Amino acid sequence: MNSFAIRGQYFNFSTAGQWMWDELTVPLPASIDTQTAMKGVLDAVKEETGESARMAAQEWKRDTQSDALSKSRTDPAVNLRPSGSGVDIEIR
């Protein structure tokens, strides 16, 4: 809607930084403790991406005019999805 552009409630991610979201899918067999495996994968992703996530959050907060966009989260999001052989952990 044009009212979003007029009030500055949008953010053009291509104009600020070089941030890109990735998605990782880790298949787990049904015999694995899903919660423990999910925590281990999430901890590893947080450790590897923590500094970049902090930089992205600072940049978005500085470059956005919209209060809603300045509160965007940069920490990994985890979803579990049933699969034919067990469960897939999806991390973004």
PyMOL Python script that loads the backbone (N, CA, C, O; Angstrom):
from pymol import cmd

cmd.read_pdbstr("""\
ATOM      1  N   MET A   1       0.837  -1.174   0.000  1.00  0.00           N
ATOM      2  CA  MET A   1       0.000   0.000   0.000  1.00  0.00           C
ATOM      3  C   MET A   1       0.890   1.248   0.000  1.00  0.00           C
ATOM      4  O   MET A   1       1.956   1.262   0.617  1.00  0.00           O
ATOM      5  N   ASN A   2       0.452   2.261  -0.678  1.00  0.00           N
ATOM      6  CA  ASN A   2       1.232   3.494  -0.756  1.00  0.00           C
ATOM      7  C   ASN A   2       1.403   4.173   0.584  1.00  0.00           C
ATOM      8  O   ASN A   2       2.395   4.872   0.794  1.00  0.00           O
ATOM      9  N   SER A   3       0.467   3.989   1.494  1.00  0.00           N
ATOM     10  CA  SER A   3       0.582   4.645   2.797  1.00  0.00           C
ATOM     11  C   SER A   3       1.824   4.167   3.548  1.00  0.00           C
ATOM     12  O   SER A   3       2.398   4.928   4.327  1.00  0.00           O
ATOM     13  N   PHE A   4       2.245   2.930   3.331  1.00  0.00           N
ATOM     14  CA  PHE A   4       3.464   2.437   3.967  1.00  0.00           C
ATOM     15  C   PHE A   4       4.678   3.207   3.465  1.00  0.00           C
ATOM     16  O   PHE A   4       5.554   3.565   4.253  1.00  0.00           O
ATOM     17  N   ALA A   5       4.738   3.464   2.160  1.00  0.00           N
ATOM     18  CA  ALA A   5       5.864   4.203   1.590  1.00  0.00           C
ATOM     19  C   ALA A   5       5.850   5.656   2.055  1.00  0.00           C
ATOM     20  O   ALA A   5       6.898   6.223   2.362  1.00  0.00           O
ATOM     21  N   ILE A   6       4.690   6.241   2.105  1.00  0.00           N
ATOM     22  CA  ILE A   6       4.579   7.644   2.505  1.00  0.00           C
ATOM     23  C   ILE A   6       5.007   7.832   3.956  1.00  0.00           C
ATOM     24  O   ILE A   6       5.671   8.815   4.286  1.00  0.00           O
ATOM     25  N   ARG A   7       4.633   6.897   4.818  1.00  0.00           N
ATOM     26  CA  ARG A   7       4.978   7.005   6.241  1.00  0.00           C
ATOM     27  C   ARG A   7       6.344   6.411   6.551  1.00  0.00           C
ATOM     28  O   ARG A   7       6.776   6.438   7.704  1.00  0.00           O
ATOM     29  N   GLY A   8       7.035   5.874   5.545  1.00  0.00           N
ATOM     30  CA  GLY A   8       8.363   5.305   5.768  1.00  0.00           C
ATOM     31  C   GLY A   8       8.324   3.998   6.538  1.00  0.00           C
ATOM     32  O   GLY A   8       9.247   3.706   7.298  1.00  0.00           O
ATOM     33  N   GLN A   9       7.270   3.200   6.358  1.00  0.00           N
ATOM     34  CA  GLN A   9       7.126   1.960   7.108  1.00  0.00           C
ATOM     35  C   GLN A   9       7.633   0.759   6.323  1.00  0.00           C
ATOM     36  O   GLN A   9       7.143  -0.350   6.533  1.00  0.00           O
ATOM     37  N   TYR A  10       8.560   0.934   5.460  1.00  0.00           N
ATOM     38  CA  TYR A  10       9.160  -0.172   4.739  1.00  0.00           C
ATOM     39  C   TYR A  10      10.670  -0.028   4.829  1.00  0.00           C
ATOM     40  O   TYR A  10      11.190   1.031   5.179  1.00  0.00           O
ATOM     41  N   PHE A  11      11.353  -1.096   4.512  1.00  0.00           N
ATOM     42  CA  PHE A  11      12.805  -1.061   4.551  1.00  0.00           C
ATOM     43  C   PHE A  11      13.338  -1.824   3.354  1.00  0.00           C
ATOM     44  O   PHE A  11      12.983  -2.987   3.157  1.00  0.00           O
ATOM     45  N   ASN A  12      14.167  -1.205   2.566  1.00  0.00           N
ATOM     46  CA  ASN A  12      14.778  -1.828   1.411  1.00  0.00           C
ATOM     47  C   ASN A  12      16.079  -2.485   1.861  1.00  0.00           C
ATOM     48  O   ASN A  12      17.098  -1.813   2.016  1.00  0.00           O
ATOM     49  N   PHE A  13      16.042  -3.790   2.068  1.00  0.00           N
ATOM     50  CA  PHE A  13      17.197  -4.511   2.583  1.00  0.00           C
ATOM     51  C   PHE A  13      18.375  -4.489   1.608  1.00  0.00           C
ATOM     52  O   PHE A  13      19.513  -4.714   2.019  1.00  0.00           O
ATOM     53  N   SER A  14      18.124  -4.225   0.333  1.00  0.00           N
ATOM     54  CA  SER A  14      19.223  -4.213  -0.637  1.00  0.00           C
ATOM     55  C   SER A  14      20.067  -2.947  -0.528  1.00  0.00           C
ATOM     56  O   SER A  14      21.135  -2.876  -1.135  1.00  0.00           O
ATOM     57  N   THR A  15      19.619  -1.950   0.226  1.00  0.00           N
ATOM     58  CA  THR A  15      20.372  -0.697   0.319  1.00  0.00           C
ATOM     59  C   THR A  15      21.249  -0.612   1.556  1.00  0.00           C
ATOM     60  O   THR A  15      22.030   0.331   1.687  1.00  0.00           O
ATOM     61  N   ALA A  16      21.143  -1.565   2.460  1.00  0.00           N
ATOM     62  CA  ALA A  16      21.903  -1.487   3.710  1.00  0.00           C
ATOM     63  C   ALA A  16      22.591  -2.823   3.973  1.00  0.00           C
ATOM     64  O   ALA A  16      21.924  -3.834   4.193  1.00  0.00           O
ATOM     65  N   GLY A  17      23.895  -2.828   3.950  1.00  0.00           N
ATOM     66  CA  GLY A  17      24.648  -4.029   4.296  1.00  0.00           C
ATOM     67  C   GLY A  17      24.519  -5.129   3.258  1.00  0.00           C
ATOM     68  O   GLY A  17      23.893  -4.959   2.212  1.00  0.00           O
ATOM     69  N   GLN A  18      25.104  -6.213   3.566  1.00  0.00           N
ATOM     70  CA  GLN A  18      25.112  -7.358   2.665  1.00  0.00           C
ATOM     71  C   GLN A  18      24.605  -8.591   3.401  1.00  0.00           C
ATOM     72  O   GLN A  18      25.238  -9.646   3.343  1.00  0.00           O
ATOM     73  N   TRP A  19      23.495  -8.480   4.078  1.00  0.00           N
ATOM     74  CA  TRP A  19      22.999  -9.566   4.912  1.00  0.00           C
ATOM     75  C   TRP A  19      22.087 -10.473   4.112  1.00  0.00           C
ATOM     76  O   TRP A  19      21.261 -10.011   3.325  1.00  0.00           O
ATOM     77  N   MET A  20      22.246 -11.765   4.321  1.00  0.00           N
ATOM     78  CA  MET A  20      21.422 -12.745   3.640  1.00  0.00           C
ATOM     79  C   MET A  20      21.049 -13.828   4.645  1.00  0.00           C
ATOM     80  O   MET A  20      21.878 -14.258   5.448  1.00  0.00           O
ATOM     81  N   TRP A  21      19.805 -14.258   4.591  1.00  0.00           N
ATOM     82  CA  TRP A  21      19.355 -15.328   5.472  1.00  0.00           C
ATOM     83  C   TRP A  21      19.635 -16.663   4.807  1.00  0.00           C
ATOM     84  O   TRP A  21      19.415 -16.825   3.607  1.00  0.00           O
ATOM     85  N   ASP A  22      20.109 -17.593   5.567  1.00  0.00           N
ATOM     86  CA  ASP A  22      20.335 -18.950   5.099  1.00  0.00           C
ATOM     87  C   ASP A  22      19.397 -19.885   5.843  1.00  0.00           C
ATOM     88  O   ASP A  22      18.915 -19.571   6.931  1.00  0.00           O
ATOM     89  N   GLU A  23      19.152 -21.025   5.245  1.00  0.00           N
ATOM     90  CA  GLU A  23      18.349 -22.047   5.912  1.00  0.00           C
ATOM     91  C   GLU A  23      19.114 -23.356   5.859  1.00  0.00           C
ATOM     92  O   GLU A  23      19.633 -23.750   4.815  1.00  0.00           O
ATOM     93  N   LEU A  24      19.174 -24.009   6.979  1.00  0.00           N
ATOM     94  CA  LEU A  24      19.880 -25.275   7.126  1.00  0.00           C
ATOM     95  C   LEU A  24      18.869 -26.326   7.565  1.00  0.00           C
ATOM     96  O   LEU A  24      18.120 -26.104   8.516  1.00  0.00           O
ATOM     97  N   THR A  25      18.841 -27.467   6.882  1.00  0.00           N
ATOM     98  CA  THR A  25      17.968 -28.562   7.268  1.00  0.00           C
ATOM     99  C   THR A  25      18.827 -29.740   7.696  1.00  0.00           C
ATOM    100  O   THR A  25      19.691 -30.201   6.950  1.00  0.00           O
ATOM    101  N   VAL A  26      18.575 -30.222   8.911  1.00  0.00           N
ATOM    102  CA  VAL A  26      19.329 -31.347   9.453  1.00  0.00           C
ATOM    103  C   VAL A  26      18.348 -32.504   9.665  1.00  0.00           C
ATOM    104  O   VAL A  26      17.478 -32.419  10.533  1.00  0.00           O
ATOM    105  N   PRO A  27      18.476 -33.586   8.883  1.00  0.00           N
ATOM    106  CA  PRO A  27      17.585 -34.734   9.067  1.00  0.00           C
ATOM    107  C   PRO A  27      18.034 -35.582  10.261  1.00  0.00           C
ATOM    108  O   PRO A  27      19.222 -35.855  10.433  1.00  0.00           O
ATOM    109  N   LEU A  28      17.071 -35.990  11.074  1.00  0.00           N
ATOM    110  CA  LEU A  28      17.356 -36.839  12.229  1.00  0.00           C
ATOM    111  C   LEU A  28      16.535 -38.121  12.139  1.00  0.00           C
ATOM    112  O   LEU A  28      15.357 -38.075  11.786  1.00  0.00           O
ATOM    113  N   PRO A  29      17.136 -39.251  12.452  1.00  0.00           N
ATOM    114  CA  PRO A  29      16.352 -40.488  12.492  1.00  0.00           C
ATOM    115  C   PRO A  29      15.404 -40.478  13.693  1.00  0.00           C
ATOM    116  O   PRO A  29      15.622 -39.747  14.659  1.00  0.00           O
ATOM    117  N   ALA A  30      14.367 -41.284  13.624  1.00  0.00           N
ATOM    118  CA  ALA A  30      13.358 -41.320  14.690  1.00  0.00           C
ATOM    119  C   ALA A  30      13.950 -41.760  16.023  1.00  0.00           C
ATOM    120  O   ALA A  30      13.384 -41.447  17.070  1.00  0.00           O
ATOM    121  N   SER A  31      15.067 -42.473  16.017  1.00  0.00           N
ATOM    122  CA  SER A  31      15.653 -42.998  17.244  1.00  0.00           C
ATOM    123  C   SER A  31      16.435 -41.955  18.052  1.00  0.00           C
ATOM    124  O   SER A  31      16.815 -42.235  19.189  1.00  0.00           O
ATOM    125  N   ILE A  32      16.683 -40.781  17.510  1.00  0.00           N
ATOM    126  CA  ILE A  32      17.478 -39.740  18.169  1.00  0.00           C
ATOM    127  C   ILE A  32      16.599 -38.907  19.100  1.00  0.00           C
ATOM    128  O   ILE A  32      15.426 -38.673  18.811  1.00  0.00           O
ATOM    129  N   ASP A  33      17.176 -38.460  20.223  1.00  0.00           N
ATOM    130  CA  ASP A  33      16.487 -37.523  21.123  1.00  0.00           C
ATOM    131  C   ASP A  33      16.418 -36.169  20.415  1.00  0.00           C
ATOM    132  O   ASP A  33      17.420 -35.459  20.325  1.00  0.00           O
ATOM    133  N   THR A  34      15.259 -35.823  19.925  1.00  0.00           N
ATOM    134  CA  THR A  34      15.078 -34.635  19.097  1.00  0.00           C
ATOM    135  C   THR A  34      15.435 -33.355  19.832  1.00  0.00           C
ATOM    136  O   THR A  34      16.104 -32.490  19.268  1.00  0.00           O
ATOM    137  N   GLN A  35      15.008 -33.218  21.068  1.00  0.00           N
ATOM    138  CA  GLN A  35      15.254 -31.985  21.813  1.00  0.00           C
ATOM    139  C   GLN A  35      16.745 -31.745  22.043  1.00  0.00           C
ATOM    140  O   GLN A  35      17.220 -30.618  21.906  1.00  0.00           O
ATOM    141  N   THR A  36      17.478 -32.793  22.392  1.00  0.00           N
ATOM    142  CA  THR A  36      18.919 -32.663  22.615  1.00  0.00           C
ATOM    143  C   THR A  36      19.638 -32.316  21.325  1.00  0.00           C
ATOM    144  O   THR A  36      20.515 -31.453  21.312  1.00  0.00           O
ATOM    145  N   ALA A  37      19.269 -32.989  20.234  1.00  0.00           N
ATOM    146  CA  ALA A  37      19.893 -32.715  18.940  1.00  0.00           C
ATOM    147  C   ALA A  37      19.577 -31.293  18.485  1.00  0.00           C
ATOM    148  O   ALA A  37      20.452 -30.595  17.973  1.00  0.00           O
ATOM    149  N   MET A  38      18.332 -30.862  18.670  1.00  0.00           N
ATOM    150  CA  MET A  38      17.933 -29.515  18.272  1.00  0.00           C
ATOM    151  C   MET A  38      18.725 -28.469  19.059  1.00  0.00           C
ATOM    152  O   MET A  38      19.178 -27.477  18.488  1.00  0.00           O
ATOM    153  N   LYS A  39      18.891 -28.684  20.345  1.00  0.00           N
ATOM    154  CA  LYS A  39      19.650 -27.747  21.172  1.00  0.00           C
ATOM    155  C   LYS A  39      21.110 -27.687  20.706  1.00  0.00           C
ATOM    156  O   LYS A  39      21.694 -26.606  20.625  1.00  0.00           O
ATOM    157  N   GLY A  40      21.694 -28.844  20.402  1.00  0.00           N
ATOM    158  CA  GLY A  40      23.084 -28.877  19.938  1.00  0.00           C
ATOM    159  C   GLY A  40      23.277 -28.145  18.623  1.00  0.00           C
ATOM    160  O   GLY A  40      24.239 -27.392  18.465  1.00  0.00           O
ATOM    161  N   VAL A  41      22.370 -28.359  17.676  1.00  0.00           N
ATOM    162  CA  VAL A  41      22.458 -27.682  16.380  1.00  0.00           C
ATOM    163  C   VAL A  41      22.248 -26.184  16.556  1.00  0.00           C
ATOM    164  O   VAL A  41      22.979 -25.380  15.979  1.00  0.00           O
ATOM    165  N   LEU A  42      21.256 -25.809  17.347  1.00  0.00           N
ATOM    166  CA  LEU A  42      20.970 -24.394  17.578  1.00  0.00           C
ATOM    167  C   LEU A  42      22.153 -23.693  18.245  1.00  0.00           C
ATOM    168  O   LEU A  42      22.518 -22.584  17.857  1.00  0.00           O
ATOM    169  N   ASP A  43      22.750 -24.337  19.247  1.00  0.00           N
ATOM    170  CA  ASP A  43      23.913 -23.753  19.922  1.00  0.00           C
ATOM    171  C   ASP A  43      25.074 -23.546  18.946  1.00  0.00           C
ATOM    172  O   ASP A  43      25.750 -22.518  18.989  1.00  0.00           O
ATOM    173  N   ALA A  44      25.302 -24.527  18.068  1.00  0.00           N
ATOM    174  CA  ALA A  44      26.387 -24.410  17.086  1.00  0.00           C
ATOM    175  C   ALA A  44      26.119 -23.273  16.099  1.00  0.00           C
ATOM    176  O   ALA A  44      27.031 -22.525  15.747  1.00  0.00           O
ATOM    177  N   VAL A  45      24.873 -23.146  15.657  1.00  0.00           N
ATOM    178  CA  VAL A  45      24.523 -22.075  14.720  1.00  0.00           C
ATOM    179  C   VAL A  45      24.663 -20.713  15.396  1.00  0.00           C
ATOM    180  O   VAL A  45      25.180 -19.775  14.789  1.00  0.00           O
ATOM    181  N   LYS A  46      24.211 -20.594  16.635  1.00  0.00           N
ATOM    182  CA  LYS A  46      24.343 -19.328  17.364  1.00  0.00           C
ATOM    183  C   LYS A  46      25.812 -18.938  17.527  1.00  0.00           C
ATOM    184  O   LYS A  46      26.171 -17.769  17.388  1.00  0.00           O
ATOM    185  N   GLU A  47      26.643 -19.915  17.820  1.00  0.00           N
ATOM    186  CA  GLU A  47      28.066 -19.634  18.003  1.00  0.00           C
ATOM    187  C   GLU A  47      28.705 -19.157  16.697  1.00  0.00           C
ATOM    188  O   GLU A  47      29.508 -18.224  16.701  1.00  0.00           O
ATOM    189  N   GLU A  48      28.354 -19.791  15.594  1.00  0.00           N
ATOM    190  CA  GLU A  48      28.950 -19.450  14.300  1.00  0.00           C
ATOM    191  C   GLU A  48      28.423 -18.137  13.719  1.00  0.00           C
ATOM    192  O   GLU A  48      29.145 -17.439  13.007  1.00  0.00           O
ATOM    193  N   THR A  49      27.172 -17.800  14.019  1.00  0.00           N
ATOM    194  CA  THR A  49      26.555 -16.632  13.383  1.00  0.00           C
ATOM    195  C   THR A  49      26.338 -15.465  14.347  1.00  0.00           C
ATOM    196  O   THR A  49      25.821 -14.427  13.936  1.00  0.00           O
ATOM    197  N   GLY A  50      26.710 -15.607  15.592  1.00  0.00           N
ATOM    198  CA  GLY A  50      26.419 -14.603  16.609  1.00  0.00           C
ATOM    199  C   GLY A  50      26.928 -13.212  16.286  1.00  0.00           C
ATOM    200  O   GLY A  50      26.184 -12.239  16.408  1.00  0.00           O
ATOM    201  N   GLU A  51      28.178 -13.102  15.877  1.00  0.00           N
ATOM    202  CA  GLU A  51      28.749 -11.782  15.587  1.00  0.00           C
ATOM    203  C   GLU A  51      28.052 -11.133  14.390  1.00  0.00           C
ATOM    204  O   GLU A  51      27.738  -9.944  14.427  1.00  0.00           O
ATOM    205  N   SER A  52      27.812 -11.898  13.346  1.00  0.00           N
ATOM    206  CA  SER A  52      27.116 -11.354  12.174  1.00  0.00           C
ATOM    207  C   SER A  52      25.698 -10.929  12.530  1.00  0.00           C
ATOM    208  O   SER A  52      25.221  -9.897  12.059  1.00  0.00           O
ATOM    209  N   ALA A  53      25.027 -11.714  13.356  1.00  0.00           N
ATOM    210  CA  ALA A  53      23.662 -11.367  13.773  1.00  0.00           C
ATOM    211  C   ALA A  53      23.647 -10.063  14.562  1.00  0.00           C
ATOM    212  O   ALA A  53      22.756  -9.235  14.372  1.00  0.00           O
ATOM    213  N   ARG A  54      24.614  -9.875  15.434  1.00  0.00           N
ATOM    214  CA  ARG A  54      24.696  -8.624  16.203  1.00  0.00           C
ATOM    215  C   ARG A  54      24.953  -7.431  15.276  1.00  0.00           C
ATOM    216  O   ARG A  54      24.347  -6.373  15.441  1.00  0.00           O
ATOM    217  N   MET A  55      25.833  -7.601  14.320  1.00  0.00           N
ATOM    218  CA  MET A  55      26.118  -6.523  13.375  1.00  0.00           C
ATOM    219  C   MET A  55      24.882  -6.178  12.546  1.00  0.00           C
ATOM    220  O   MET A  55      24.583  -5.003  12.333  1.00  0.00           O
ATOM    221  N   ALA A  56      24.165  -7.200  12.079  1.00  0.00           N
ATOM    222  CA  ALA A  56      22.953  -6.964  11.293  1.00  0.00           C
ATOM    223  C   ALA A  56      21.901  -6.245  12.127  1.00  0.00           C
ATOM    224  O   ALA A  56      21.254  -5.318  11.639  1.00  0.00           O
ATOM    225  N   ALA A  57      21.723  -6.660  13.373  1.00  0.00           N
ATOM    226  CA  ALA A  57      20.729  -6.026  14.244  1.00  0.00           C
ATOM    227  C   ALA A  57      21.065  -4.555  14.468  1.00  0.00           C
ATOM    228  O   ALA A  57      20.177  -3.703  14.437  1.00  0.00           O
ATOM    229  N   GLN A  58      22.330  -4.257  14.691  1.00  0.00           N
ATOM    230  CA  GLN A  58      22.748  -2.867  14.891  1.00  0.00           C
ATOM    231  C   GLN A  58      22.515  -2.038  13.630  1.00  0.00           C
ATOM    232  O   GLN A  58      22.045  -0.902  13.699  1.00  0.00           O
ATOM    233  N   GLU A  59      22.846  -2.615  12.489  1.00  0.00           N
ATOM    234  CA  GLU A  59      22.670  -1.891  11.232  1.00  0.00           C
ATOM    235  C   GLU A  59      21.198  -1.635  10.944  1.00  0.00           C
ATOM    236  O   GLU A  59      20.826  -0.532  10.546  1.00  0.00           O
ATOM    237  N   TRP A  60      20.358  -2.645  11.142  1.00  0.00           N
ATOM    238  CA  TRP A  60      18.926  -2.466  10.885  1.00  0.00           C
ATOM    239  C   TRP A  60      18.330  -1.440  11.832  1.00  0.00           C
ATOM    240  O   TRP A  60      17.495  -0.628  11.436  1.00  0.00           O
ATOM    241  N   LYS A  61      18.758  -1.480  13.070  1.00  0.00           N
ATOM    242  CA  LYS A  61      18.230  -0.527  14.051  1.00  0.00           C
ATOM    243  C   LYS A  61      18.629   0.897  13.670  1.00  0.00           C
ATOM    244  O   LYS A  61      17.833   1.827  13.802  1.00  0.00           O
ATOM    245  N   ARG A  62      19.853   1.062  13.201  1.00  0.00           N
ATOM    246  CA  ARG A  62      20.356   2.380  12.822  1.00  0.00           C
ATOM    247  C   ARG A  62      19.712   2.877  11.533  1.00  0.00           C
ATOM    248  O   ARG A  62      19.421   4.066  11.409  1.00  0.00           O
ATOM    249  N   ASP A  63      19.483   1.969  10.559  1.00  0.00           N
ATOM    250  CA  ASP A  63      19.041   2.380   9.229  1.00  0.00           C
ATOM    251  C   ASP A  63      17.531   2.380   9.019  1.00  0.00           C
ATOM    252  O   ASP A  63      17.068   2.854   7.982  1.00  0.00           O
ATOM    253  N   THR A  64      16.755   1.871   9.954  1.00  0.00           N
ATOM    254  CA  THR A  64      15.310   1.828   9.760  1.00  0.00           C
ATOM    255  C   THR A  64      14.644   2.978  10.483  1.00  0.00           C
ATOM    256  O   THR A  64      15.065   3.393  11.563  1.00  0.00           O
ATOM    257  N   GLN A  65      13.602   3.479   9.865  1.00  0.00           N
ATOM    258  CA  GLN A  65      12.813   4.532  10.482  1.00  0.00           C
ATOM    259  C   GLN A  65      11.598   3.954  11.181  1.00  0.00           C
ATOM    260  O   GLN A  65      11.064   4.565  12.107  1.00  0.00           O
ATOM    261  N   SER A  66      11.161   2.798  10.753  1.00  0.00           N
ATOM    262  CA  SER A  66       9.981   2.176  11.333  1.00  0.00           C
ATOM    263  C   SER A  66      10.347   1.486  12.643  1.00  0.00           C
ATOM    264  O   SER A  66      11.332   0.751  12.714  1.00  0.00           O
ATOM    265  N   ASP A  67       9.559   1.725  13.658  1.00  0.00           N
ATOM    266  CA  ASP A  67       9.792   1.099  14.957  1.00  0.00           C
ATOM    267  C   ASP A  67       9.661  -0.420  14.856  1.00  0.00           C
ATOM    268  O   ASP A  67      10.401  -1.152  15.512  1.00  0.00           O
ATOM    269  N   ALA A  68       8.730  -0.891  14.042  1.00  0.00           N
ATOM    270  CA  ALA A  68       8.525  -2.336  13.896  1.00  0.00           C
ATOM    271  C   ALA A  68       9.744  -3.012  13.276  1.00  0.00           C
ATOM    272  O   ALA A  68      10.149  -4.080  13.734  1.00  0.00           O
ATOM    273  N   LEU A  69      10.335  -2.414  12.245  1.00  0.00           N
ATOM    274  CA  LEU A  69      11.502  -3.010  11.601  1.00  0.00           C
ATOM    275  C   LEU A  69      12.742  -2.911  12.462  1.00  0.00           C
ATOM    276  O   LEU A  69      13.615  -3.775  12.378  1.00  0.00           O
ATOM    277  N   SER A  70      12.847  -1.886  13.287  1.00  0.00           N
ATOM    278  CA  SER A  70      14.025  -1.752  14.127  1.00  0.00           C
ATOM    279  C   SER A  70      14.054  -2.821  15.217  1.00  0.00           C
ATOM    280  O   SER A  70      15.085  -3.020  15.859  1.00  0.00           O
ATOM    281  N   LYS A  71      12.938  -3.507  15.429  1.00  0.00           N
ATOM    282  CA  LYS A  71      12.868  -4.582  16.421  1.00  0.00           C
ATOM    283  C   LYS A  71      12.970  -5.960  15.778  1.00  0.00           C
ATOM    284  O   LYS A  71      12.699  -6.966  16.434  1.00  0.00           O
ATOM    285  N   SER A  72      13.353  -6.022  14.511  1.00  0.00           N
ATOM    286  CA  SER A  72      13.493  -7.302  13.827  1.00  0.00           C
ATOM    287  C   SER A  72      14.511  -8.164  14.547  1.00  0.00           C
ATOM    288  O   SER A  72      15.535  -7.674  15.024  1.00  0.00           O
ATOM    289  N   ARG A  73      14.219  -9.449  14.621  1.00  0.00           N
ATOM    290  CA  ARG A  73      15.111 -10.373  15.310  1.00  0.00           C
ATOM    291  C   ARG A  73      16.113 -10.961  14.332  1.00  0.00           C
ATOM    292  O   ARG A  73      15.784 -11.239  13.179  1.00  0.00           O
ATOM    293  N   THR A  74      17.316 -11.145  14.797  1.00  0.00           N
ATOM    294  CA  THR A  74      18.359 -11.725  13.960  1.00  0.00           C
ATOM    295  C   THR A  74      18.846 -13.065  14.494  1.00  0.00           C
ATOM    296  O   THR A  74      19.712 -13.696  13.888  1.00  0.00           O
ATOM    297  N   ASP A  75      18.301 -13.503  15.617  1.00  0.00           N
ATOM    298  CA  ASP A  75      18.722 -14.790  16.162  1.00  0.00           C
ATOM    299  C   ASP A  75      18.101 -15.924  15.342  1.00  0.00           C
ATOM    300  O   ASP A  75      17.059 -15.733  14.714  1.00  0.00           O
ATOM    301  N   PRO A  76      18.731 -17.097  15.344  1.00  0.00           N
ATOM    302  CA  PRO A  76      18.223 -18.215  14.549  1.00  0.00           C
ATOM    303  C   PRO A  76      16.827 -18.646  14.994  1.00  0.00           C
ATOM    304  O   PRO A  76      16.499 -18.630  16.180  1.00  0.00           O
ATOM    305  N   ALA A  77      16.016 -19.031  14.008  1.00  0.00           N
ATOM    306  CA  ALA A  77      14.692 -19.587  14.274  1.00  0.00           C
ATOM    307  C   ALA A  77      14.739 -21.072  13.955  1.00  0.00           C
ATOM    308  O   ALA A  77      15.313 -21.474  12.943  1.00  0.00           O
ATOM    309  N   VAL A  78      14.136 -21.893  14.815  1.00  0.00           N
ATOM    310  CA  VAL A  78      14.183 -23.336  14.658  1.00  0.00           C
ATOM    311  C   VAL A  78      12.769 -23.881  14.483  1.00  0.00           C
ATOM    312  O   VAL A  78      11.851 -23.515  15.216  1.00  0.00           O
ATOM    313  N   ASN A  79      12.613 -24.758  13.503  1.00  0.00           N
ATOM    314  CA  ASN A  79      11.347 -25.458  13.286  1.00  0.00           C
ATOM    315  C   ASN A  79      11.632 -26.948  13.171  1.00  0.00           C
ATOM    316  O   ASN A  79      12.675 -27.357  12.661  1.00  0.00           O
ATOM    317  N   LEU A  80      10.699 -27.746  13.649  1.00  0.00           N
ATOM    318  CA  LEU A  80      10.784 -29.197  13.490  1.00  0.00           C
ATOM    319  C   LEU A  80       9.722 -29.627  12.490  1.00  0.00           C
ATOM    320  O   LEU A  80       8.583 -29.162  12.537  1.00  0.00           O
ATOM    321  N   ARG A  81      10.104 -30.512  11.591  1.00  0.00           N
ATOM    322  CA  ARG A  81       9.160 -31.000  10.588  1.00  0.00           C
ATOM    323  C   ARG A  81       9.271 -32.520  10.506  1.00  0.00           C
ATOM    324  O   ARG A  81      10.370 -33.053  10.346  1.00  0.00           O
ATOM    325  N   PRO A  82       8.153 -33.216  10.612  1.00  0.00           N
ATOM    326  CA  PRO A  82       8.202 -34.679  10.458  1.00  0.00           C
ATOM    327  C   PRO A  82       8.673 -35.034   9.043  1.00  0.00           C
ATOM    328  O   PRO A  82       8.328 -34.366   8.068  1.00  0.00           O
ATOM    329  N   SER A  83       9.454 -36.085   8.962  1.00  0.00           N
ATOM    330  CA  SER A  83       9.897 -36.566   7.646  1.00  0.00           C
ATOM    331  C   SER A  83       9.675 -38.067   7.571  1.00  0.00           C
ATOM    332  O   SER A  83       9.283 -38.695   8.554  1.00  0.00           O
ATOM    333  N   GLY A  84       9.923 -38.629   6.423  1.00  0.00           N
ATOM    334  CA  GLY A  84       9.698 -40.061   6.233  1.00  0.00           C
ATOM    335  C   GLY A  84      10.559 -40.930   7.114  1.00  0.00           C
ATOM    336  O   GLY A  84      10.159 -42.040   7.464  1.00  0.00           O
ATOM    337  N   SER A  85      11.739 -40.451   7.484  1.00  0.00           N
ATOM    338  CA  SER A  85      12.655 -41.279   8.275  1.00  0.00           C
ATOM    339  C   SER A  85      12.824 -40.778   9.704  1.00  0.00           C
ATOM    340  O   SER A  85      13.623 -41.338  10.454  1.00  0.00           O
ATOM    341  N   GLY A  86      12.096 -39.746  10.098  1.00  0.00           N
ATOM    342  CA  GLY A  86      12.240 -39.217  11.452  1.00  0.00           C
ATOM    343  C   GLY A  86      11.748 -37.784  11.514  1.00  0.00           C
ATOM    344  O   GLY A  86      10.563 -37.509  11.324  1.00  0.00           O
ATOM    345  N   VAL A  87      12.678 -36.870  11.785  1.00  0.00           N
ATOM    346  CA  VAL A  87      12.356 -35.448  11.935  1.00  0.00           C
ATOM    347  C   VAL A  87      13.435 -34.619  11.246  1.00  0.00           C
ATOM    348  O   VAL A  87      14.617 -34.962  11.293  1.00  0.00           O
ATOM    349  N   ASP A  88      13.024 -33.534  10.609  1.00  0.00           N
ATOM    350  CA  ASP A  88      13.974 -32.576  10.055  1.00  0.00           C
ATOM    351  C   ASP A  88      13.996 -31.352  10.958  1.00  0.00           C
ATOM    352  O   ASP A  88      12.946 -30.812  11.306  1.00  0.00           O
ATOM    353  N   ILE A  89      15.188 -30.917  11.334  1.00  0.00           N
ATOM    354  CA  ILE A  89      15.352 -29.660  12.059  1.00  0.00           C
ATOM    355  C   ILE A  89      15.677 -28.608  11.013  1.00  0.00           C
ATOM    356  O   ILE A  89      16.651 -28.741  10.272  1.00  0.00           O
ATOM    357  N   GLU A  90      14.866 -27.571  10.954  1.00  0.00           N
ATOM    358  CA  GLU A  90      15.108 -26.469  10.016  1.00  0.00           C
ATOM    359  C   GLU A  90      15.505 -25.249  10.809  1.00  0.00           C
ATOM    360  O   GLU A  90      14.793 -24.841  11.727  1.00  0.00           O
ATOM    361  N   ILE A  91      16.634 -24.662  10.465  1.00  0.00           N
ATOM    362  CA  ILE A  91      17.129 -23.481  11.162  1.00  0.00           C
ATOM    363  C   ILE A  91      17.332 -22.381  10.130  1.00  0.00           C
ATOM    364  O   ILE A  91      17.953 -22.590   9.088  1.00  0.00           O
ATOM    365  N   ARG A  92      16.796 -21.207  10.441  1.00  0.00           N
ATOM    366  CA  ARG A  92      16.987 -20.023   9.600  1.00  0.00           C
ATOM    367  C   ARG A  92      17.767 -19.008  10.361  1.00  0.00           C
ATOM    368  O   ARG A  92      18.045 -17.927   9.842  1.00  0.00           O
TER     369      ARG A  92
END
""", "prot")
cmd.dss("prot")
cmd.show_as("cartoon", "prot")
cmd.util.cbc("prot")
cmd.orient("prot")
